[in-house]
Amino acid sequence: MNDDSTFIGFLMNHNFTVTLGQIIMFFIANSLCLLMGRFRLGLLLSYTFIFYWGFIYNREYLLGILGGTEWGLMLYMFCGVVILFTFLVASFSRE
């Protein structure tokens, strides 16, 4: 049995790239939100960065990995819908 047969083995055998500048920008933006007590804005920023990194910045690589599997595109679409739904709930909810 190879390592790709399990989900953890699948995740451990593939790399995603994110630039250091984007990580620093993410860290500074979330730190400022926490220091100012704007927790909802920090959560919204986190979801935005995760959506960008996972579904826009690494889209070709992710679809190349998951496109050949039966469950890959379903998982990709499910995660995208969950992130979009969470983004919308955080955007339109009041404090």
MODELLER restraints for C-alpha pairs under 7 A, 6 or more apart:
rsr = mdl.restraints
at = mdl.atoms
rsr.add(forms.Gaussian(group=physical.xy_distance, feature=features.Distance(at['CA:3:A'], at['CA:9:A']), mean=4.65, stdev=0.5))
rsr.add(forms.Gaussian(group=physical.xy_distance, feature=features.Distance(at['CA:3:A'], at['CA:10:A']), mean=6.64, stdev=0.5))
rsr.add(forms.Gaussian(group=physical.xy_distance, feature=features.Distance(at['CA:4:A'], at['CA:10:A']), mean=4.54, stdev=0.5))
rsr.add(forms.Gaussian(group=physical.xy_distance, feature=features.Distance(at['CA:16:A'], at['CA:58:A']), mean=6.85, stdev=0.5))
rsr.add(forms.Gaussian(group=physical.xy_distance, feature=features.Distance(at['CA:18:A'], at['CA:53:A']), mean=6.85, stdev=0.5))
rsr.add(forms.Gaussian(group=physical.xy_distance, feature=features.Distance(at['CA:30:A'], at['CA:42:A']), mean=5.24, stdev=0.5))
rsr.add(forms.Gaussian(group=physical.xy_distance, feature=features.Distance(at['CA:33:A'], at['CA:39:A']), mean=6.25, stdev=0.5))
rsr.add(forms.Gaussian(group=physical.xy_distance, feature=features.Distance(at['CA:33:A'], at['CA:41:A']), mean=6.64, stdev=0.5))
rsr.add(forms.Gaussian(group=physical.xy_distance, feature=features.Distance(at['CA:33:A'], at['CA:42:A']), mean=5.25, stdev=0.5))
rsr.add(forms.Gaussian(group=physical.xy_distance, feature=features.Distance(at['CA:34:A'], at['CA:42:A']), mean=6.84, stdev=0.5))
rsr.add(forms.Gaussian(group=physical.xy_distance, feature=features.Distance(at['CA:40:A'], at['CA:90:A']), mean=6.84, stdev=0.5))
rsr.add(forms.Gaussian(group=physical.xy_distance, feature=features.Distance(at['CA:44:A'], at['CA:87:A']), mean=6.30, stdev=0.5))
rsr.add(forms.Gaussian(group=physical.xy_distance, feature=features.Distance(at['CA:44:A'], at['CA:90:A']), mean=6.37, stdev=0.5))
rsr.add(forms.Gaussian(group=physical.xy_distance, feature=features.Distance(at['CA:47:A'], at['CA:83:A']), mean=6.74, stdev=0.5))
rsr.add(forms.Gaussian(group=physical.xy_distance, feature=features.Distance(at['CA:47:A'], at['CA:87:A']), mean=6.51, stdev=0.5))
rsr.add(forms.Gaussian(group=physical.xy_distance, feature=features.Distance(at['CA:51:A'], at['CA:83:A']), mean=6.88, stdev=0.5))
rsr.add(forms.Gaussian(group=physical.xy_distance, feature=features.Distance(at['CA:66:A'], at['CA:72:A']), mean=4.21, stdev=0.5))
rsr.add(forms.Gaussian(group=physical.xy_distance, feature=features.Distance(at['CA:66:A'], at['CA:73:A']), mean=6.15, stdev=0.5))
rsr.add(forms.Gaussian(group=physical.xy_distance, feature=features.Distance(at['CA:67:A'], at['CA:73:A']), mean=5.96, stdev=0.5))
